[in-house]
């Protein structure tokens, strides 16, 4: 980008050149080089900045290079030091910008690695950079997770039920966000808390509950099925007897805690902040939601893996037909909103984000509490008109067709009641169709989606339009992949008639802990592309043995992310390896395999991979023996081990 274009983009009315050529000289500003060095406190090397902008107390320093290098950062840092020496109260954005292309690197306040604004990839207007200083919030994942646990303990002491806390906290947070917005707050500090407490002190507990309802009512304005969402909020949260018993003192304590210990450490306008916001909300979902105790909410890092697995970007329409608390939808939306910023100015990104929120995210849920959670979850992330239906997915064929998804992400119920499943899928179930649980272990849900996609493609063909493929990433129990019953085998055979099994990933044993104990796998299909090609050939399916994700069980906290000696996430490294193995179709002993399979085969890596014996230890042998003995005791085959 040329210097002229940079000036036009940021705003030439804010340009503060003080020497010829449009540059800004700190020597000229100080009066002499010696005066500048005295102000800085040491000799200087560079003092002619390429472009400087100023608006009120905001200053933008831009140093241009044909292609900037790491070494150029020290030059920019020197200009920053001189700026601070001469203009002590300014808020400063520092930018390195290429003239050979549009690449930039942006820092806020300090030219140091930890202050790089990684989301800033395109030069933008002065008004955009002003907003970076609007609130004194910064992302601090560690503090949010620790304080979330403390908040959970506070709610426990106030006798708020576990299965209510997630929805309660979510709606309260929405009220706080609205209060801060309406107050015009630019800084979360003690002065702001005093002002808010003064307002709340003049209210009653009932008035605070009414204010929360009013906030949700306003946010849901124009939303599909708004009346039902408000009704469920009233029924399941605000009219709960424990919530109604909260005193004004209790309410102020809760509100203060969420603002000062949680929201202060989340910059919701950044991609990282959106991720932390999601972690905060789902932390309360571990003991909440569906009445079926065997149906678990999907861990956030697994939803992220599945989003990356299906290559979700700002052009992807995503559907979760059994969306639960909305974790897949939120993770997909976070990924899409982040991608909206890629290569775009704030104005351009806002337009793309509006499209994402209104037309790219679709969900279906038929359980009341989970539906309320998904609605609140979407609202927290800025989606006030989420396309989430309160219904069984089997009754939403028209909704699915109108959504026209590119990607389907789901974790269906593994033991849904057969009475809720259409008769057409129960023809070969025998006595199982009158049983208590779905004998397909969730396969019937993806069979239904396969039929919907086939019907959509048949309609396309009848109109002379090209057929469409849809990526489907689904979590199912390993028993569904093994196919120990004829009913499951029939489902597997049926799925491969119209669709391709691209990959199956065996996941950690306790991935849903502390929820369901079932061991799960992730299957990746391409719907609308038969497994067997027209010429009779079949591609190999990739299998991953992804049992170690870098998380460990921790009392009261579930499975917790682990970090190495340098403070780097173990999961980030593991996730990168998982994706690389799949995308490159690499076979590694003990981790992955490839095989040609059909519906009669086992769909798990364990059946095809080679063991890496170099990694086996005596402890592994002992653990296997212990696990086997535990199984014998549990199954009743052994009553005492001597």
C-alpha positions in Angstrom: 0.0 0.0 0.0 1.4 3.4 -0.9 2.0 6.1 1.8 -0.8 8.2 0.2 -3.3 5.3 0.5 -2.3 4.7 4.1 -2.9 8.4 5.0 -6.3 8.3 3.2 -7.3 5.0 5.0 -6.5 6.2 8.5 -7.6 9.8 7.8 -5.6 12.6 6.4 -7.4 15.1 8.6 -5.5 13.5 11.5 -2.0 13.7 9.9 0.5 15.7 11.9 3.5 16.1 9.6 6.0 18.8 10.8 8.7 18.6 8.2 8.9 18.3 4.4 7.9 15.0 2.8 5.0 14.5 5.2 7.2 13.0 7.9 7.2 13.8 11.6 10.4 14.8 13.3 10.7 14.4 17.1 13.8 16.6 17.0 11.7 19.4 15.3 9.0 18.8 18.0 11.6 19.0 20.9 13.4 22.0 19.4 16.8 20.3 19.1 18.4 16.9 19.1 20.0 17.6 22.5 16.6 18.6 23.9 15.1 15.4 22.6 17.9 13.2 24.0 17.5 15.0 27.4 13.8 14.2 27.4 14.4 10.6 26.4 17.3 10.2 28.8 19.9 8.7 26.4 21.3 9.2 22.9 19.0 8.6 20.0 19.5 7.0 16.5 16.2 7.5 14.8 13.9 10.5 15.1 12.1 10.9 11.7 8.9 8.9 11.8 7.3 8.2 8.4 3.6 9.0 9.3 2.0 10.3 12.5 -1.7 10.8 13.2 -3.3 12.4 16.2 -6.9 12.7 17.4 -7.6 13.9 20.9 -5.5 11.7 23.2 -5.0 9.0 20.6 -1.8 8.8 18.5 -1.0 6.4 15.7 2.7 5.9 14.7 3.3 4.3 11.3 6.7 3.3 10.0 6.8 2.1 6.4 9.2 -0.3 4.7 9.1 -2.0 1.4 9.1 -5.3 3.3 9.5 -4.9 7.1 11.6 -7.3 9.1 11.9 -8.2 12.8 14.8 -5.8 13.2 12.6 -2.9 12.2 10.6 -3.2 15.4 13.4 -1.7 17.4 13.3 1.5 15.2 9.5 1.7 15.8 10.1 1.2 19.5 12.5 4.1 19.5 9.9 6.4 18.0 7.4 5.2 20.6 9.9 6.1 23.4 10.3 9.6 21.9 6.5 10.0 21.6 6.1 9.1 25.3 8.9 11.5 26.3 7.3 14.5 24.6 3.5 13.6 24.9 3.2 11.7 28.2 -0.6 11.3 28.4 -1.2 9.9 24.9 -2.7 6.5 24.1 -0.6 5.0 21.3 -0.9 2.5 18.5 2.3 1.5 16.7 2.2 0.1 13.2 4.8 -1.4 10.8 3.4 -1.3 7.2 4.7 -2.6 3.9 4.6 -0.5 0.7 5.1 -3.5 -1.5 1.9 -5.1 -0.3 -0.8 -4.6 2.3 0.9 -6.5 5.2 1.0 -4.7 8.6 1.9 -5.5 12.2 0.2 -3.6 15.0 1.0 -3.0 18.7 -1.0 -1.3 21.4 0.9 0.8 23.9 4.2 -1.1 23.7 6.3 -2.5 20.9 6.7 -5.9 22.5 5.5 -9.4 21.4 2.9 -9.7 24.1 1.2 -6.4 23.0 0.9 -7.4 19.3 -2.8 -7.1 18.2 -2.9 -10.3 16.1 -6.5 -9.6 14.9 -5.3 -6.4 13.2 -4.3 -7.5 9.7 -5.6 -4.6 7.6 -4.9 -0.9 8.0 -8.1 0.8 9.2 -9.6 4.2 10.0 -8.7 6.3 13.1 -12.2 5.6 14.6 -11.4 1.9 14.6 -8.2 2.4 16.6 -10.0 4.7 19.0 -12.2 1.8 19.9 -9.2 -0.3 20.9 -9.0 1.9 24.0 -12.8 2.1 24.8 -12.7 -0.3 27.7 -9.7 -1.2 29.9 -10.3 -4.9 29.3 -7.7 -7.4 28.4 -8.0 -11.1 27.8 -6.8 -13.2 30.8 -7.9 -16.8 30.3 -6.3 -18.0 33.5 -8.0 -15.5 35.7 -11.4 -16.0 34.1 -11.2 -19.8 34.6 -10.1 -19.4 38.2 -12.7 -16.8 39.0 -15.4 -18.9 37.3 -14.8 -21.6 39.8 -15.1 -19.0 42.6 -18.3 -17.7 41.1 -19.7 -21.2 41.0 -18.9 -21.6 44.7 -20.6 -18.3 45.5 -23.8 -19.4 43.7 -23.6 -22.7 45.6 -23.5 -20.8 48.9 -26.6 -18.8 47.7 -28.4 -22.1 47.1 -28.7 -21.7 43.3 -29.1 -25.2 41.9 -26.3 -26.6 39.7 -28.6 -27.3 36.8 -29.7 -23.6 36.8 -26.4 -21.9 37.2 -25.3 -21.7 33.6 -28.6 -20.2 32.4 -28.6 -17.9 35.4 -25.1 -16.6 34.9 -25.6 -16.2 31.2 -28.7 -14.1 31.5 -27.1 -12.0 34.3 -24.1 -11.4 32.1 -26.3 -10.2 29.3 -27.9 -7.7 31.7 -24.4 -6.5 32.8 -23.2 -6.0 29.2 -26.4 -4.0 28.5 -25.9 -1.9 31.6 -22.3 -1.1 30.7 -23.3 -0.2 27.1 -26.1 2.1 28.3 -23.9 3.8 30.9 -21.3 4.7 28.3 -18.6 3.2 30.5 -15.0 3.4 29.0 -13.3 1.8 32.0 -14.1 -1.0 34.4 -12.8 0.4 37.7 -13.8 1.0 41.3 -15.5 4.3 40.3 -17.8 2.5 37.8 -18.6 -0.2 40.3 -19.7 2.4 42.8 -21.9 4.1 40.3 -23.6 0.8 39.3 -24.0 -0.2 43.0 -25.7 3.1 43.6 -28.2 2.4 40.9 -28.8 -1.2 42.1 -29.1 -0.1 45.7 -32.2 2.0 44.7 -33.8 -1.1 43.2 -35.4 -4.1 44.8 -34.5 -7.7 44.1 -37.8 -8.1 42.1 -36.9 -5.0 40.1 -33.5 -6.5 39.2 -35.1 -9.7 38.0 -37.5 -7.6 35.9 -34.6 -5.6 34.5 -32.9 -8.8 33.4 -36.2 -9.9 31.7 -36.4 -6.5 30.0 -32.8 -6.8 28.7 -33.5 -10.3 27.2 -36.8 -9.0 25.8 -35.0 -6.2 23.9 -32.1 -8.5 22.8 -34.5 -11.0 21.4 -36.5 -8.4 19.5 -37.1 -9.8 16.0 -35.9 -13.3 17.0 -37.6 -16.4 15.8 -39.9 -17.8 18.4 -39.2 -14.9 20.8 -42.3 -15.6 23.0 -41.2 -19.2 23.7 -37.7 -18.1 24.6 -38.9 -15.5 27.0 -41.4 -18.0 28.5 -38.6 -20.5 29.1 -36.4 -17.8 30.7 -39.2 -16.9 33.1 -40.1 -20.5 33.8 -36.6 -22.0 34.2 -34.6 -19.0 35.6 -36.3 -15.9 36.9 -39.3 -17.6 38.5 -37.3 -20.3 40.1 -38.0 -20.3 43.8 -34.3 -20.1 44.7 -33.7 -17.2 42.4 -36.8 -15.4 43.8 -35.4 -15.8 47.3 -32.2 -13.9 46.5 -32.0 -10.6 48.5 -30.8 -7.3 47.0 -27.5 -7.8 48.8 -27.1 -11.2 47.1 -27.9 -9.7 43.7 -25.3 -6.9 44.1 -22.7 -9.4 45.2 -23.3 -11.5 42.2 -23.3 -8.6 39.7 -20.1 -7.1 41.2 -18.4 -10.5 41.1 -19.2 -11.1 37.4 -18.1 -7.5 36.4 -14.9 -7.3 38.4 -13.7 -11.0 38.4 -15.0 -12.1 35.0 -16.0 -9.5 32.5 -13.1 -7.2 33.2 -10.8 -9.9 31.9 -12.6 -10.6 28.6 -12.3 -8.4 25.5 -15.4 -9.7 23.7 -14.5 -7.7 20.6 -11.5 -9.9 20.0 -11.4 -13.5 18.7 -9.5 -14.7 21.9 -12.1 -12.9 24.0 -14.9 -14.7 22.3 -13.2 -18.0 23.0 -12.7 -17.1 26.7 -16.4 -16.0 26.9 -17.4 -19.4 25.6 -15.1 -21.1 28.1 -16.7 -19.1 30.9 -20.3 -20.0 29.9 -19.7 -23.7 29.2 -17.9 -24.1 32.6 -21.3 -24.2 34.2 -22.7 -26.7 31.6 -20.8 -29.7 33.0 -23.6 -30.5 35.4 -26.5 -28.9 33.5 -28.9 -29.5 30.7 -30.6 -32.5 29.4 -32.6 -34.8 31.6 -30.8 -37.8 30.1 -27.7 -38.2 32.3 -26.0 -40.1 29.5 -26.2 -37.2 27.1 -23.1 -35.1 27.6 -22.3 -31.6 26.4 -19.4 -31.5 24.0 -16.1 -30.2 25.5 -15.1 -26.9 24.0 -11.7 -28.1 22.6 -13.4 -30.9 20.8 -16.0 -28.6 19.2 -13.1 -26.4 18.1 -11.3 -29.4 16.6 -14.4 -30.4 14.7 -14.8 -26.9 13.3 -11.2 -26.9 12.1 -11.7 -30.4 10.7 -14.5 -29.2 8.5 -12.7 -26.0 7.4 -15.3 -23.6 8.6 -14.8 -20.0 7.4 -16.9 -16.9 6.9 -18.7 -18.4 3.8 -19.9 -21.6 5.6 -23.5 -22.2 6.6 -23.5 -24.4 9.7 -26.2 -26.6 11.2 -26.4 -28.5 14.5 -29.7 -30.5 14.5 -29.3 -31.5 18.1 -27.6 -28.4 19.4 -27.9 -28.7 23.2 -26.3 -25.7 24.8 -25.2 -24.4 21.4 -21.4 -25.1 21.9 -21.0 -26.2 18.2 -22.9 -23.2 17.0 -21.0 -20.7 19.1 -17.6 -22.2 18.2 -18.5 -22.1 14.5 -19.7 -18.5 14.8 -16.5 -17.5 16.7 -14.5 -19.0 13.9 -16.5 -17.3 11.2 -16.5 -13.9 12.9 -12.7 -14.1 13.3 -12.4 -14.9 9.6 -14.6 -11.9 8.7 -11.8 -9.7 10.0 -9.2 -11.4 7.7 -8.1 -9.0 5.1 -11.0 -6.6 5.8 -11.4 -3.2 7.4 -13.8 -2.8 10.4 -16.6 -1.5 8.2 -16.2 -4.4 5.7 -15.9 -6.9 8.5 -19.1 -5.6 10.3 -21.1 -6.2 7.1 -19.7 -9.8 6.8 -20.4 -10.4 10.5 -24.0 -9.4 10.1 -24.4 -12.0 7.3 -22.8 -14.7 9.5 -25.1 -14.0 12.4 -28.3 -13.8 10.4 -27.7 -16.4 7.7 -25.0 -18.9 8.6 -25.8 -20.4 12.0 -28.7 -22.8 12.4 -29.7 -25.1 15.3 -32.5 -27.4 16.5 -33.1 -28.5 20.1 -36.2 -30.2 21.7 -35.3 -30.1 25.4 -36.3 -27.0 27.3 -33.3 -26.2 29.4 -30.8 -27.0 26.7 -32.8 -24.8 24.3 -32.7 -21.9 26.8 -29.0 -22.4 27.2 -28.4 -22.3 23.5 -30.4 -19.2 23.1 -28.5 -17.4 25.9 -25.2 -18.7 24.6 -25.8 -17.2 21.2 -26.9 -13.9 22.7 -23.8 -13.6 24.8 -21.7 -13.9 21.7 -23.7 -11.1 20.0 -26.3 -13.0 18.1 -29.7 -11.5 19.0 -31.7 -13.3 16.3 -30.3 -16.9 16.3 -32.0 -19.4 14.0 -32.6 -22.0 16.6 -35.8 -24.1 16.5 -37.5 -25.6 19.5 -38.5 -28.9 18.0 -37.3 -32.5 17.2 -34.9 -32.5 14.2 -37.1 -35.2 12.6 -39.9 -32.7 12.3 -37.7 -30.0 10.8 -37.0 -31.2 7.3 -38.2 -27.9 5.7 -36.1 -25.9 8.1 -33.0 -27.9 7.3 -33.6 -27.5 3.6 -34.1 -23.8 3.9 -30.9 -23.5 5.9 -29.0 -25.3 3.1 -26.0 -26.2 5.2 -22.4 -26.6 4.0 -21.3 -28.2 7.3 -23.3 -30.2 9.9 -21.8 -30.5 13.4 -23.5 -32.7 16.0 -23.4 -34.8 19.1 -26.8 -36.6 19.0 -28.4 -38.3 21.9 -27.0 -41.9 22.1 -30.0 -43.4 23.8 -33.0 -41.4 22.6 -36.4 -43.0 23.2 -37.5 -45.0 20.1 -41.0 -43.5 20.4 -39.5 -40.1 19.2 -38.0 -41.6 16.1 -40.0 -41.9 12.8 -41.3 -45.3 11.9 -39.5 -45.4 8.6 -36.2 -45.9 10.4 -37.5 -48.6 12.7 -38.6 -51.2 10.1 -35.8 -53.6 11.0 -35.6 -53.0 14.7 -37.8 -55.9 15.8 -38.6 -55.7 19.5 -36.1 -52.9 19.9 -38.5 -50.4 18.4 -40.6 -50.8 21.6 -37.6 -50.6 23.9 -36.3 -47.7 26.1 -33.2 -46.7 24.1 -32.2 -46.1 20.4 -30.5 -49.3 19.4 -28.5 -47.4 16.7 -26.6 -45.4 19.4 -27.4 -42.2 17.5 -26.7 -43.4 14.0 -30.4 -42.9 13.1 -30.0 -39.1 13.4 -27.3 -39.0 10.7 -29.2 -41.5 8.6 -32.1 -39.0 8.6 -29.8 -36.1 7.7 -28.4 -38.2 4.8 -31.9 -38.7 3.5 -32.6 -35.0 3.7 -29.4 -34.1 1.7 -30.3 -36.8 -0.8 -33.8 -35.3 -1.2 -32.3 -31.8 -1.6 -29.9 -33.1 -4.3 -32.7 -34.9 -6.1 -34.7 -31.6 -6.2 -31.6 -29.8 -7.5 -31.1 -32.3 -10.3 -34.8 -32.1 -11.3 -34.2 -28.3 -11.7 -31.0 -28.8 -13.7 -28.9 -27.6 -10.8 -25.6 -29.3 -9.7 -25.7 -31.6 -6.7 -24.2 -30.4 -3.5 -22.0 -32.2 -0.9 -22.2 -31.5 2.8 -19.5 -32.1 5.4 -20.8 -33.9 8.5 -18.7 -34.3 11.7 -20.5 -36.2 14.4 -19.7 -37.6 17.8 -20.9 -41.2 18.4 -20.1 -43.9 20.9 -17.3 -46.3 19.9 -20.0 -49.1 19.9 -21.6 -47.4 16.9 -18.2 -47.6 15.1 -17.7 -51.2 16.0 -21.2 -52.2 14.9 -21.8 -55.1 17.3 -25.5 -55.4 16.4 -27.2 -56.1 13.1 -29.2 -52.9 13.5 -26.0 -50.8 13.7 -24.5 -52.7 10.8 -27.5 -51.9 8.7 -27.2 -48.2 9.5 -23.5 -48.3 8.5 -24.3 -50.0 5.2 -27.1 -47.5 4.5 -24.8 -44.5 5.3 -22.2 -45.6 2.7 -24.7 -46.0 -0.1 -25.0 -42.2 -0.5 -22.1 -40.8 1.5 -18.4 -41.2 2.0 -16.7 -42.0 5.3 -13.7 -39.7 5.2 -12.3 -40.4 8.7 -12.9 -41.7 12.2 -11.1 -40.4 15.2 -11.0 -42.4 18.5 -11.2 -39.8 21.3 -10.0 -39.9 24.9 -11.8 -42.3 27.3 -13.2 -39.7 29.6 -13.7 -36.9 27.1 -17.2 -36.0 28.6 -16.0 -36.2 32.2 -17.7 -35.4 34.7 -20.8 -36.0 32.5 -21.4 -39.2 30.6 -18.9 -42.0 30.9 -19.3 -43.2 27.3 -16.2 -43.5 25.1 -16.7 -41.5 21.9 -15.3 -41.2 18.4 -15.7 -38.5 15.8 -16.8 -39.6 12.4 -16.3 -37.4 9.3 -18.6 -37.9 6.3 -19.1 -36.2 3.0 -22.9 -36.4 2.5 -24.0 -36.6 -1.1 -20.9 -38.4 -2.4 -21.3 -42.2 -2.4 -18.5 -44.2 -0.7 -18.1 -46.4 -3.8 -17.4 -44.4 -6.9 -19.1 -44.9 -10.2 -16.2 -47.0 -11.5 -16.4 -49.3 -8.5 -13.3 -48.0 -6.7 -13.3 -46.9 -3.0 -10.9 -44.4 -1.4 -9.2 -45.3 1.9 -10.7 -44.0 5.1 -8.3 -42.3 7.5 -8.4 -43.5 11.1 -6.9 -41.6 14.0 -6.1 -43.0 17.5 -6.5 -39.7 19.3 -6.6 -40.8 22.9 -4.3 -38.2 24.4 -5.5 -34.5 24.2 -3.4 -32.9 26.9 -6.3 -32.6 29.4 -6.3 -34.1 32.9 -9.0 -34.7 35.4 -9.1 -32.3 38.4 -11.4 -32.4 41.4 -14.3 -30.0 41.1 -13.1 -28.7 37.7 -13.6 -31.7 35.3 -10.9 -32.2 32.7 -8.5 -29.3 32.7 -6.1 -28.1 30.0 -2.4 -28.7 30.8 0.6 -26.5 29.9 4.2 -27.2 29.4 7.2 -25.7 31.2 7.1 -22.7 28.9 3.5 -22.0 29.6 2.3 -23.2 26.2 -0.9 -25.3 25.9 -0.3 -29.0 25.3 -3.6 -29.2 23.6 -2.7 -26.6 20.9 0.3 -28.7 20.0 -1.7 -32.0 20.0 -4.5 -30.5 18.0 -2.0 -29.3 15.4 -0.6 -32.9 15.1 -4.1 -34.4 14.9 -5.1 -32.1 12.0 -1.8 -32.5 10.2 -2.0 -36.3 10.3 -5.5 -36.2 8.8 -4.9 -33.5 6.2 -1.8 -35.2 4.9 -3.2 -38.7 5.4 0.0 -39.7 7.2 0.2 -43.1 8.9 2.1 -43.2 12.2 2.4 -46.3 14.3 0.3 -45.9 17.4 -1.5 -42.8 16.1 -3.1 -43.4 12.7 -3.9 -45.8 9.9 -5.7 -46.0 6.5 -8.0 -48.7 5.3 -10.6 -49.5 2.7 -13.8 -50.2 4.6 -17.5 -50.9 4.1 -20.5 -51.1 6.4 -19.6 -54.5 7.7 -16.2 -53.5 8.9 -15.1 -52.0 12.2 -14.7 -48.3 11.9 -11.9 -47.7 14.5 -8.2 -47.1 14.2 -7.5 -49.9 16.7 -8.5 -52.4 14.1 -6.0 -51.2 11.5 -3.0 -49.4 13.1 0.3 -50.8 14.1 1.4 -50.6 17.7 4.5 -48.4 18.5 6.1 -50.9 20.9 9.0 -48.4 21.6 6.6 -46.4 23.7 5.3 -49.2 25.9 6.3 -49.3 29.5 5.8 -51.6 32.5 3.3 -49.0 33.7 1.2 -49.5 30.6 1.2 -53.3 31.1 0.1 -52.8 34.8 -2.6 -50.3 33.8 -4.0 -52.8 31.3 -4.2 -55.5 33.9 -5.8 -53.1 36.4 -8.4 -52.1 33.8 -9.2 -55.7 32.9 -9.6 -56.7 36.6 -11.9 -53.7 37.1 -14.0 -54.8 34.2 -14.3 -58.3 35.6 -15.4 -57.0 39.0 -17.9 -54.6 37.4 -19.4 -57.3 35.2 -19.7 -59.7 38.1 -17.3 -62.3 36.8 -14.9 -61.7 39.7 -16.1 -60.8 43.2 -12.8 -60.6 45.0 -9.2 -60.1 43.8 -6.7 -61.8 46.1 
